[in-house]
Amino acid sequence: MDVMERFLNFAEQSPTAFHAVANLTEMLRENGYSELKETDPWLVDAGGKYYVVRNDSALIAFAVPETGFASFRMVAAHADSPTFKLKEHFENKSEAYVRLSVEKYGGMIMSTWLDRPLSVAGRLAVRSGDTVSTRLVNLDRDAVLIPNLPIHFNRDVNKGYEFNPQVDLMPLYGDESSGGGLMKEIAEAAGVEPEAVLSHDLFLYSRQNGSVWGAGDAYFSCGRIDDLECAWAAVTAMVGSAPHDAINVCAVFDNEEVGSGSRQGADSGFLYDTLTRTGFALGASDGEIRAAIAGSFMVSADNAHAVHPNHPDEYDPQNRVYMNRGIVIKHNASQKYTTDAVSSARFALICEKAGVPVQHFANRADMPGGSTLGNKSVSHVSVECVDIGLAQLAMHSVCETAGVKDLPMLIRALETLWNG
């Protein structure tokens, strides 16, 4: 199975951040990584490989060199993508229909979600005696759809339309006889009784299969490329490399699309807690750990905007990037990206060593850009950091597009970083 086929299979099996983290941890386990629990004391050995999961939707993996460590070499990505989240009480009966009450998660292109069959996945919090346990669930069938209003009743739809999420974006599940049916389906898919479900984190997703297409099969399209592509590449590179004088660290956070401000997000203590606990478990003093962090390097990996073929004027004339032309180093004067001259140069040298080309992206000066998880991470762990990604089209659409050649290049560059 080639790299692209493996990634598309991973993306198809990862409809939510919960599923993505479960699949990534399985990759780690298969390659000799052992799980640590945040609630337990940590026993960490030289030459050991470990991972820790927080709240089912974020993970940090690390590999310890055989002989001492002077720093941490880190890569961070995120597992969440824009979608719709089902409200706690999601069933809405009106007219002859059962619809679902949802709210937006992240900044999606809303129109791309309409008139296509959607499914439901996430996790359930279920009663387990006197305690609560969680179950991953994936309905894995076309279950709902958000219908457009006919053009006959919305004559201006092709001139631009502002969707009201409370009105326009409620998915249709069935007729009035289907009340209670969706939760029954979801519980059955999770292997529990409906009355055992105490709460849930459930999201919509498209089951459209990923595909490779275009002249020479140059492009691929699927859902959640941002940022499953970087997350999968990071873990793939992690298990394909070995540490030398530094501890290799791979972090996959949740909630980047809504600001990272959660206990499993980049703007939390998860990374700092993991680094310090690892250092103490290896016998390092507080001062030695702080010195190691000060000498560390982080790659914040989150995808970048390729020049749109129909709208090239939206991009800076000199700092524009394209699919299949290498890894993108992202720059922003306001530090929405953490890259500076030194971190950019350092990562460019790593790519040169790996035989991988680099491109440089900056927004037009009259256009505000989005931020990512790098600056949130370094506010807690003050390290040198570069923001990078792979060029893609239609970011935050239900179906995104990227270049086939770029994914192997990112894996090779991250392996070079971690191999020292």
The 8 nearest C-alpha neighbors of each residue, nearest first, counted from 0:
[[1, 4, 5, 2, 3, 6, 8, 7],
 [2, 0, 4, 3, 5, 6, 407, 7],
 [3, 1, 5, 4, 6, 0, 407, 406],
 [4, 2, 6, 5, 1, 7, 403, 406],
 [3, 5, 7, 1, 6, 2, 0, 8],
 [6, 4, 2, 8, 3, 7, 9, 1],
 [5, 7, 9, 3, 8, 4, 10, 2],
 [8, 6, 10, 4, 9, 5, 209, 11],
 [7, 9, 11, 5, 6, 10, 4, 12],
 [8, 10, 6, 12, 7, 11, 13, 5],
 [11, 9, 13, 7, 12, 8, 6, 227],
 [10, 12, 8, 9, 13, 7, 14, 208],
 [11, 13, 9, 10, 14, 8, 18, 19],
 [14, 12, 19, 18, 10, 15, 11, 9],
 [13, 15, 12, 204, 18, 120, 11, 10],
 [16, 14, 17, 18, 13, 121, 19, 79],
 [15, 17, 78, 79, 19, 56, 18, 20],
 [18, 16, 56, 15, 20, 19, 55, 21],
 [17, 19, 13, 21, 15, 16, 20, 22],
 [20, 18, 13, 16, 22, 21, 17, 23],
 [19, 21, 23, 17, 22, 18, 56, 24],
 [22, 20, 18, 24, 19, 23, 17, 25],
 [23, 21, 25, 19, 20, 24, 18, 26],
 [24, 22, 20, 26, 25, 21, 19, 27],
 [25, 23, 27, 21, 26, 22, 20, 28],
 [24, 26, 28, 22, 23, 27, 29, 21],
 [27, 25, 23, 29, 24, 28, 22, 30],
 [26, 28, 24, 30, 32, 25, 29, 23],
 [29, 27, 32, 25, 30, 31, 26, 24],
 [28, 30, 26, 27, 31, 25, 32, 24],
 [31, 29, 27, 28, 32, 238, 26, 25],
 [30, 32, 28, 29, 33, 27, 48, 49],
 [33, 31, 48, 49, 28, 27, 30, 50],
 [34, 32, 49, 50, 48, 28, 31, 35],
 [35, 33, 50, 49, 51, 36, 32, 28],
 [34, 36, 51, 50, 37, 33, 49, 41],
 [37, 35, 38, 39, 51, 34, 52, 41],
 [36, 38, 39, 35, 51, 40, 53, 52],
 [37, 39, 36, 40, 35, 41, 53, 51],
 [40, 38, 36, 37, 41, 35, 42, 34],
 [41, 39, 42, 38, 37, 36, 35, 280],
 [42, 40, 43, 280, 39, 35, 276, 277],
 [41, 43, 280, 40, 44, 281, 35, 277],
 [44, 42, 280, 41, 281, 47, 277, 45],
 [45, 43, 47, 46, 281, 42, 63, 280],
 [44, 46, 65, 47, 63, 64, 66, 43],
 [45, 47, 65, 64, 63, 44, 48, 62],
 [48, 46, 44, 63, 45, 62, 49, 43],
 [49, 47, 62, 32, 61, 33, 63, 31],
 [50, 48, 33, 32, 61, 60, 34, 62],
 [51, 49, 60, 34, 59, 35, 33, 61],
 [50, 52, 35, 59, 58, 34, 36, 60],
 [53, 51, 58, 57, 55, 59, 54, 50],
 [52, 54, 57, 55, 263, 58, 56, 51],
 [53, 55, 56, 263, 52, 57, 262, 17],
 [56, 54, 53, 17, 52, 57, 20, 21],
 [55, 57, 17, 16, 54, 20, 253, 53],
 [58, 56, 252, 53, 253, 251, 52, 263],
 [59, 57, 52, 251, 51, 250, 53, 252],
 [58, 60, 250, 51, 50, 249, 251, 52],
 [61, 59, 50, 249, 49, 248, 51, 250],
 [62, 60, 248, 247, 49, 48, 50, 249],
 [61, 63, 48, 247, 246, 47, 49, 242],
 [62, 64, 246, 46, 47, 45, 48, 242],
 [65, 63, 46, 242, 243, 66, 45, 246],
 [64, 66, 46, 45, 67, 63, 243, 47],
 [67, 65, 64, 45, 68, 244, 243, 46],
 [68, 66, 64, 65, 244, 69, 45, 245],
 [69, 67, 245, 244, 70, 246, 64, 66],
 [68, 70, 291, 245, 244, 67, 71, 294],
 [71, 69, 291, 245, 295, 294, 68, 292],
 [70, 72, 246, 295, 245, 247, 73, 292],
 [73, 71, 247, 296, 248, 295, 297, 246],
 [74, 72, 297, 248, 249, 71, 247, 298],
 [73, 75, 298, 249, 297, 299, 250, 248],
 [76, 74, 250, 299, 251, 300, 249, 298],
 [75, 77, 251, 300, 230, 301, 229, 299],
 [76, 78, 252, 251, 253, 226, 79, 230],
 [77, 79, 16, 253, 227, 226, 252, 251],
 [80, 78, 16, 253, 77, 254, 15, 256],
 [79, 81, 223, 256, 82, 225, 78, 226],
 [82, 80, 105, 107, 104, 106, 395, 256],
 [81, 83, 104, 203, 103, 80, 107, 84],
 [84, 82, 103, 104, 203, 102, 202, 101],
 [85, 83, 202, 101, 102, 201, 104, 86],
 [84, 86, 101, 201, 89, 202, 100, 87],
 [85, 87, 89, 101, 88, 100, 84, 102],
 [86, 88, 89, 85, 199, 198, 200, 100],
 [89, 87, 86, 90, 100, 85, 91, 99],
 [88, 90, 100, 86, 99, 87, 85, 91],
 [89, 91, 99, 88, 98, 100, 92, 97],
 [90, 92, 98, 97, 99, 89, 100, 93],
 [93, 91, 97, 96, 98, 90, 175, 94],
 [94, 92, 96, 95, 91, 97, 98, 175],
 [93, 95, 96, 92, 175, 97, 174, 91],
 [94, 96, 175, 174, 93, 97, 92, 173],
 [97, 95, 174, 175, 93, 94, 173, 92],
 [96, 98, 92, 173, 174, 91, 172, 175],
 [97, 99, 171, 91, 172, 170, 90, 96],
 [100, 98, 90, 89, 170, 169, 91, 101],
 [99, 101, 89, 86, 169, 85, 90, 91],
 [102, 100, 85, 86, 84, 83, 99, 169],
 [103, 101, 84, 83, 104, 85, 86, 164],
 [102, 104, 83, 105, 82, 84, 101, 164],
 [105, 103, 82, 83, 81, 84, 102, 106],
 [106, 104, 81, 256, 257, 107, 103, 82],
 [105, 107, 81, 108, 395, 104, 256, 103],
 [106, 108, 395, 81, 109, 105, 396, 82],
 [109, 107, 396, 110, 395, 111, 106, 397],
 [108, 110, 111, 107, 112, 113, 162, 396],
 [109, 111, 112, 113, 108, 162, 396, 107],
 [112, 110, 109, 113, 397, 108, 396, 398],
 [113, 111, 110, 109, 397, 115, 114, 145],
 [112, 114, 145, 111, 115, 110, 146, 147],
 [115, 113, 146, 145, 144, 147, 116, 112],
 [114, 116, 113, 144, 117, 112, 145, 205],
 [117, 115, 144, 141, 143, 142, 114, 205],
 [118, 116, 205, 143, 141, 204, 144, 142],
 [117, 119, 141, 142, 204, 203, 140, 205],
 [120, 118, 203, 138, 202, 204, 137, 201],
 [121, 119, 137, 136, 202, 201, 138, 203],
 [122, 120, 201, 136, 200, 135, 202, 15],
 [123, 121, 135, 200, 134, 136, 199, 201],
 [122, 124, 199, 134, 133, 125, 198, 200],
 [123, 125, 133, 198, 197, 199, 132, 196],
 [126, 124, 196, 197, 195, 132, 131, 123],
 [125, 127, 131, 195, 128, 130, 196, 197],
 [128, 126, 130, 131, 129, 132, 125, 195],
 [129, 127, 130, 126, 131, 132, 125, 195],
 [128, 130, 127, 126, 131, 132, 125, 195],
 [131, 129, 127, 128, 126, 132, 125, 124],
 [132, 130, 126, 127, 125, 124, 133, 129],
 [133, 131, 125, 124, 127, 126, 130, 134],
 [132, 134, 124, 123, 125, 122, 135, 131],
 [135, 133, 123, 122, 136, 189, 124, 132],
 [136, 134, 122, 121, 123, 189, 133, 137],
 [135, 137, 189, 120, 121, 122, 134, 188],
 [138, 136, 120, 139, 119, 121, 188, 135],
 [137, 139, 119, 140, 120, 188, 185, 118],
 [140, 138, 137, 118, 141, 119, 206, 120],
 [139, 141, 138, 142, 118, 206, 117, 119],
 [140, 142, 118, 117, 116, 143, 139, 206],
 [141, 143, 118, 140, 117, 172, 116, 144],
 [144, 142, 172, 117, 171, 170, 116, 141],
 [145, 143, 116, 170, 171, 117, 115, 146],
 [144, 146, 170, 113, 114, 168, 171, 169],
 [147, 145, 114, 113, 144, 148, 170, 171],
 [148, 146, 149, 113, 114, 145, 167, 150],
 [147, 149, 150, 146, 152, 153, 151, 167],
 [150, 148, 151, 152, 147, 153, 154, 146],
 [149, 151, 153, 154, 152, 148, 156, 155],
 [150, 152, 149, 153, 154, 148, 155, 156],
 [153, 151, 150, 149, 154, 148, 155, 156],
 [154, 152, 150, 155, 156, 151, 149, 148],
 [153, 155, 150, 156, 151, 152, 157, 149],
 [154, 156, 158, 157, 153, 159, 160, 150],
 [155, 157, 160, 158, 159, 153, 154, 150],
 [158, 156, 159, 155, 160, 154, 150, 153],
 [159, 157, 155, 156, 160, 154, 153, 161],
 [160, 158, 157, 156, 155, 161, 162, 154],
 [159, 161, 156, 162, 158, 155, 157, 153],
 [162, 160, 163, 159, 156, 167, 164, 109],
 [163, 161, 167, 164, 160, 168, 109, 166],
 [162, 164, 166, 167, 165, 161, 168, 160],
 [165, 163, 168, 166, 167, 162, 102, 169],
 [164, 166, 163, 167, 168, 169, 102, 100],
 [167, 165, 163, 164, 168, 169, 162, 100],
 [168, 166, 163, 164, 162, 169, 165, 147],
 [169, 167, 164, 166, 145, 170, 165, 163],
 [168, 170, 99, 100, 167, 145, 98, 166],
 [171, 169, 145, 144, 99, 98, 143, 168],
 [170, 172, 98, 144, 143, 145, 173, 97],
 [173, 171, 143, 98, 97, 170, 142, 99],
 [174, 172, 97, 177, 96, 171, 175, 98],
 [173, 175, 96, 176, 95, 97, 177, 172],
 [174, 176, 96, 95, 177, 97, 178, 173],
 [175, 177, 174, 178, 173, 97, 96, 95],
 [178, 176, 180, 175, 173, 174, 179, 97],
 [177, 179, 180, 176, 175, 97, 90, 92],
 [180, 178, 181, 182, 177, 183, 90, 184],
 [179, 181, 183, 177, 178, 182, 184, 185],
 [180, 182, 184, 183, 179, 185, 178, 172],
 [183, 181, 185, 184, 180, 179, 186, 193],
 [182, 184, 180, 186, 181, 185, 193, 187],
 [185, 183, 181, 187, 182, 186, 180, 188],
 [184, 186, 182, 188, 187, 183, 181, 138],
 [187, 185, 189, 183, 191, 193, 188, 184],
 [186, 188, 190, 184, 189, 185, 191, 183],
 [189, 187, 185, 186, 190, 138, 184, 136],
 [190, 188, 186, 136, 187, 191, 185, 134],
 [189, 191, 187, 188, 186, 192, 185, 134],
 [192, 190, 186, 189, 187, 193, 195, 196],
 [191, 193, 195, 194, 186, 187, 190, 196],
 [194, 192, 186, 195, 196, 183, 191, 182],
 [193, 195, 196, 192, 197, 191, 126, 125],
 [196, 194, 126, 125, 192, 193, 197, 191],
 [197, 195, 125, 194, 193, 198, 124, 126],
 [196, 198, 125, 124, 195, 126, 199, 194],
 [199, 197, 124, 196, 123, 125, 87, 200],
 [200, 198, 123, 124, 201, 122, 87, 197],
 [199, 201, 122, 121, 123, 202, 198, 84],
 [200, 202, 121, 120, 85, 84, 199, 122],
 [203, 201, 84, 120, 119, 83, 85, 121],
 [202, 204, 119, 83, 118, 82, 117, 84],
 [205, 203, 118, 117, 119, 14, 206, 202],
 [204, 206, 117, 207, 118, 116, 397, 203],
 [205, 207, 208, 204, 117, 118, 141, 11],
 [208, 206, 205, 209, 221, 222, 398, 11],
 [209, 207, 206, 210, 221, 11, 7, 222],
 [208, 210, 221, 220, 7, 207, 219, 211],
 [211, 209, 219, 220, 212, 208, 221, 7],
 [212, 210, 219, 218, 216, 220, 209, 213],
 [211, 213, 216, 218, 219, 210, 217, 214],
 [214, 212, 216, 217, 218, 215, 211, 219],
 [215, 213, 216, 217, 212, 218, 211, 219],
 [214, 216, 217, 213, 212, 218, 211, 403],
 [217, 215, 212, 213, 214, 211, 218, 403],
 [216, 218, 215, 403, 213, 402, 214, 212],
 [219, 217, 402, 403, 212, 211, 401, 216],
 [218, 220, 211, 210, 401, 400, 212, 403],
 [219, 221, 400, 399, 209, 210, 398, 401],
 [222, 220, 209, 398, 399, 208, 224, 223],
 [221, 223, 398, 397, 224, 399, 220, 205],
 [222, 224, 225, 80, 227, 226, 221, 399],
 [225, 223, 228, 227, 226, 222, 399, 221],
 [226, 224, 223, 227, 302, 228, 80, 394],
 [225, 227, 224, 228, 229, 301, 77, 78],
 [226, 228, 230, 224, 229, 225, 78, 231],
 [227, 229, 224, 226, 231, 230, 232, 225],
 [228, 230, 232, 227, 231, 226, 300, 233],
 [231, 229, 227, 233, 76, 232, 228, 77],
 [230, 232, 234, 233, 228, 229, 227, 235],
 [233, 231, 229, 235, 410, 230, 234, 236],
 [232, 234, 236, 230, 231, 235, 229, 237],
 [235, 233, 237, 231, 236, 232, 238, 230],
 [234, 236, 232, 237, 233, 238, 231, 239],
 [237, 235, 239, 414, 233, 410, 234, 238],
 [238, 236, 234, 239, 235, 240, 233, 414],
 [237, 239, 235, 236, 240, 234, 30, 27],
 [238, 240, 236, 237, 235, 414, 241, 234],
 [241, 239, 414, 237, 418, 238, 417, 236],
 [240, 242, 418, 417, 243, 239, 62, 64],
 [243, 241, 64, 418, 247, 245, 417, 246],
 [242, 244, 64, 245, 419, 241, 418, 65],
 [243, 245, 68, 69, 64, 242, 67, 246],
 [246, 244, 68, 70, 71, 69, 243, 242],
 [245, 247, 71, 63, 62, 72, 242, 64],
 [248, 246, 72, 62, 61, 242, 71, 73],
 [247, 249, 61, 73, 60, 72, 246, 74],
 [248, 250, 74, 60, 59, 73, 75, 61],
 [251, 249, 59, 75, 58, 74, 252, 76],
 [252, 250, 77, 76, 58, 57, 75, 78],
 [253, 251, 77, 57, 264, 265, 263, 78],
 [252, 254, 264, 57, 79, 77, 78, 263],
 [255, 253, 259, 256, 257, 264, 79, 258],
 [256, 254, 259, 258, 257, 253, 372, 77],
 [255, 257, 105, 254, 258, 80, 81, 79],
 [256, 258, 105, 255, 254, 259, 104, 260],
 [257, 259, 255, 260, 256, 254, 266, 264],
 [260, 258, 264, 255, 254, 266, 265, 261],
 [259, 261, 266, 258, 264, 267, 262, 254],
 [262, 260, 264, 263, 259, 267, 266, 254],
 [261, 263, 267, 264, 260, 269, 268, 266],
 [264, 262, 261, 253, 57, 53, 252, 54],
 [265, 263, 259, 261, 253, 252, 266, 254],
 [264, 266, 376, 259, 267, 375, 372, 252],
 [267, 265, 375, 259, 260, 264, 376, 261],
 [268, 266, 262, 265, 269, 264, 261, 263],
 [267, 269, 271, 270, 272, 379, 266, 262],
 [270, 268, 272, 267, 271, 273, 263, 262],
 [269, 271, 273, 272, 268, 274, 380, 59],
 [272, 270, 274, 268, 273, 269, 380, 275],
 [273, 271, 269, 275, 270, 274, 268, 276],
 [272, 274, 270, 276, 271, 275, 277, 269],
 [275, 273, 277, 271, 276, 272, 270, 278],
 [274, 276, 278, 277, 272, 273, 271, 279],
 [277, 275, 279, 273, 278, 274, 272, 280],
 [278, 276, 280, 274, 275, 279, 273, 281],
 [279, 277, 275, 281, 283, 280, 276, 288],
 [278, 280, 282, 283, 276, 281, 277, 275],
 [281, 279, 277, 282, 278, 43, 276, 42],
 [280, 282, 278, 279, 283, 43, 277, 44],
 [283, 281, 279, 280, 278, 284, 277, 43],
 [284, 282, 279, 278, 281, 287, 288, 285],
 [283, 285, 287, 286, 288, 279, 282, 278],
 [284, 286, 288, 287, 289, 283, 279, 275],
 [285, 287, 289, 284, 288, 290, 283, 291],
 [288, 286, 290, 284, 289, 285, 283, 291],
 [287, 289, 291, 285, 290, 286, 278, 292],
 [290, 288, 292, 286, 291, 287, 293, 285],
 [289, 291, 287, 293, 288, 292, 286, 294],
 [292, 290, 70, 288, 294, 69, 289, 293],
 [293, 291, 295, 289, 294, 290, 70, 288],
 [292, 294, 290, 291, 295, 382, 289, 381],
 [295, 293, 291, 292, 70, 290, 296, 382],
 [296, 294, 71, 70, 292, 293, 382, 72],
 [295, 297, 383, 72, 384, 382, 73, 71],
 [298, 296, 73, 384, 74, 72, 383, 299],
 [297, 299, 74, 385, 384, 300, 386, 73],
 [298, 300, 386, 75, 373, 74, 385, 387],
 [301, 299, 387, 76, 388, 75, 229, 298],
 [302, 300, 388, 226, 76, 387, 229, 299],
 [301, 303, 388, 389, 225, 390, 226, 300],
 [302, 304, 390, 388, 389, 391, 305, 301],
 [305, 303, 390, 391, 392, 306, 302, 320],
 [304, 306, 390, 321, 391, 320, 392, 307],
 [307, 305, 311, 321, 320, 308, 319, 304],
 [306, 308, 310, 309, 311, 305, 392, 313],
 [307, 309, 310, 311, 306, 305, 392, 312],
 [310, 308, 307, 311, 306, 312, 313, 392],
 [309, 311, 307, 312, 308, 313, 306, 314],
 [312, 310, 313, 307, 306, 314, 308, 309],
 [313, 311, 314, 310, 315, 316, 309, 306],
 [312, 314, 311, 310, 315, 363, 306, 307],
 [315, 313, 312, 363, 311, 316, 319, 362],
 [314, 316, 363, 318, 317, 362, 319, 361],
 [317, 315, 318, 314, 319, 312, 363, 311],
 [316, 318, 315, 319, 361, 360, 314, 359],
 [319, 317, 360, 361, 315, 359, 316, 320],
 [320, 318, 360, 315, 317, 314, 306, 316],
 [319, 321, 305, 306, 358, 360, 390, 359],
 [322, 320, 305, 390, 324, 306, 323, 319],
 [321, 323, 402, 390, 324, 305, 401, 391],
 [324, 322, 402, 404, 405, 325, 321, 403],
 [325, 323, 322, 321, 356, 405, 326, 358],
 [324, 326, 356, 357, 405, 323, 358, 355],
 [325, 327, 357, 389, 358, 388, 356, 409],
 [326, 328, 358, 388, 387, 359, 389, 357],
 [329, 327, 387, 359, 358, 386, 360, 326],
 [328, 330, 360, 386, 387, 359, 327, 361],
 [331, 329, 361, 338, 336, 360, 328, 332],
 [330, 332, 334, 336, 333, 335, 361, 329],
 [331, 333, 334, 330, 335, 336, 339, 361],
 [332, 334, 331, 335, 336, 337, 330, 368],
 [335, 333, 336, 337, 331, 332, 374, 338],
 [334, 336, 370, 333, 331, 337, 374, 371],
 [335, 337, 334, 331, 338, 386, 330, 370],
 [336, 338, 334, 374, 385, 384, 386, 373],
 [339, 337, 385, 386, 336, 330, 342, 343],
 [338, 340, 342, 341, 343, 337, 385, 330],
 [339, 341, 343, 342, 344, 338, 345, 385],
 [342, 340, 344, 343, 339, 345, 338, 383],
 [341, 343, 345, 385, 344, 339, 340, 338],
 [344, 342, 340, 346, 341, 345, 339, 338],
 [345, 343, 347, 341, 342, 346, 340, 348],
 [344, 346, 342, 348, 347, 343, 341, 349],
 [345, 347, 349, 348, 343, 344, 342, 350],
 [346, 348, 344, 350, 349, 345, 351, 343],
 [349, 347, 351, 345, 346, 350, 352, 344],
 [350, 348, 346, 352, 347, 351, 416, 353],
 [351, 349, 353, 355, 347, 352, 348, 412],
 [350, 352, 348, 354, 353, 349, 355, 347],
 [351, 353, 349, 350, 354, 348, 415, 355],
 [354, 352, 350, 351, 412, 355, 415, 411],
 [355, 353, 351, 352, 350, 356, 412, 411],
 [354, 356, 350, 353, 351, 408, 325, 357],
 [357, 355, 325, 326, 350, 354, 324, 358],
 [356, 358, 326, 325, 327, 355, 347, 359],
 [357, 359, 327, 326, 328, 320, 325, 360],
 [358, 360, 328, 327, 318, 329, 320, 319],
 [361, 359, 318, 329, 319, 330, 320, 328],
 [360, 362, 330, 318, 331, 329, 363, 315],
 [363, 361, 315, 364, 368, 314, 366, 360],
 [362, 364, 315, 366, 365, 314, 361, 313],
 [363, 365, 366, 362, 367, 315, 361, 368],
 [366, 364, 363, 367, 362, 315, 368, 313],
 [365, 367, 363, 364, 362, 368, 313, 314],
 [368, 366, 365, 369, 362, 364, 363, 370],
 [369, 367, 362, 366, 370, 335, 331, 361],
 [368, 370, 371, 367, 335, 336, 362, 331],
 [369, 371, 335, 336, 368, 372, 374, 373],
 [370, 372, 373, 336, 369, 255, 301, 335],
 [371, 373, 375, 374, 265, 376, 255, 299],
 [374, 372, 299, 376, 375, 371, 337, 377],
 [373, 375, 377, 376, 337, 372, 378, 336],
 [376, 374, 266, 372, 373, 378, 265, 377],
 [377, 375, 265, 373, 378, 374, 379, 266],
 [376, 378, 380, 381, 379, 374, 375, 382],
 [377, 379, 375, 376, 380, 381, 374, 266],
 [380, 378, 377, 376, 381, 271, 268, 375],
 [381, 379, 377, 378, 271, 382, 376, 292],
 [382, 380, 377, 378, 379, 293, 383, 292],
 [383, 381, 295, 293, 296, 380, 384, 377],
 [382, 384, 296, 297, 342, 295, 381, 385],
 [385, 383, 297, 298, 296, 337, 342, 382],
 [384, 386, 338, 298, 342, 337, 299, 343],
 [387, 385, 299, 329, 338, 336, 337, 298],
 [386, 388, 328, 300, 327, 329, 299, 301],
 [389, 387, 302, 301, 300, 327, 303, 326],
 [388, 390, 302, 326, 303, 327, 391, 405],
 [391, 389, 305, 303, 322, 304, 321, 302],
 [390, 392, 401, 305, 304, 400, 303, 322],
 [391, 393, 400, 394, 305, 399, 304, 401],
 [394, 392, 399, 396, 395, 400, 391, 398],
 [393, 395, 396, 392, 399, 391, 225, 304],
 [396, 394, 107, 108, 81, 393, 397, 106],
 [395, 397, 108, 398, 393, 394, 399, 107],
 [396, 398, 222, 111, 112, 395, 399, 205],
 [399, 397, 222, 221, 396, 220, 400, 223],
 [398, 400, 393, 220, 221, 396, 222, 394],
 [399, 401, 220, 392, 391, 219, 393, 221],
 [402, 400, 391, 219, 218, 322, 392, 390],
 [403, 401, 218, 322, 323, 404, 405, 217],
 [402, 404, 218, 217, 405, 219, 406, 323],
 [405, 403, 323, 402, 406, 407, 408, 217],
 [406, 404, 408, 323, 325, 407, 402, 403],
 [405, 407, 409, 408, 404, 403, 410, 232],
 [408, 406, 410, 409, 405, 411, 404, 2],
 [407, 409, 411, 405, 406, 410, 355, 412],
 [410, 408, 412, 406, 411, 407, 413, 405],
 [409, 411, 407, 236, 413, 232, 408, 412],
 [412, 410, 408, 414, 409, 413, 407, 353],
 [411, 413, 415, 409, 350, 414, 353, 410],
 [414, 412, 416, 415, 410, 411, 236, 409],
 [413, 415, 236, 411, 417, 416, 412, 240],
 [416, 414, 412, 418, 413, 417, 353, 411],
 [417, 415, 413, 414, 419, 418, 349, 412],
 [418, 416, 414, 419, 415, 247, 242, 240],
 [417, 419, 415, 241, 240, 416, 242, 414],
 [418, 417, 416, 415, 243, 242, 244, 245]]
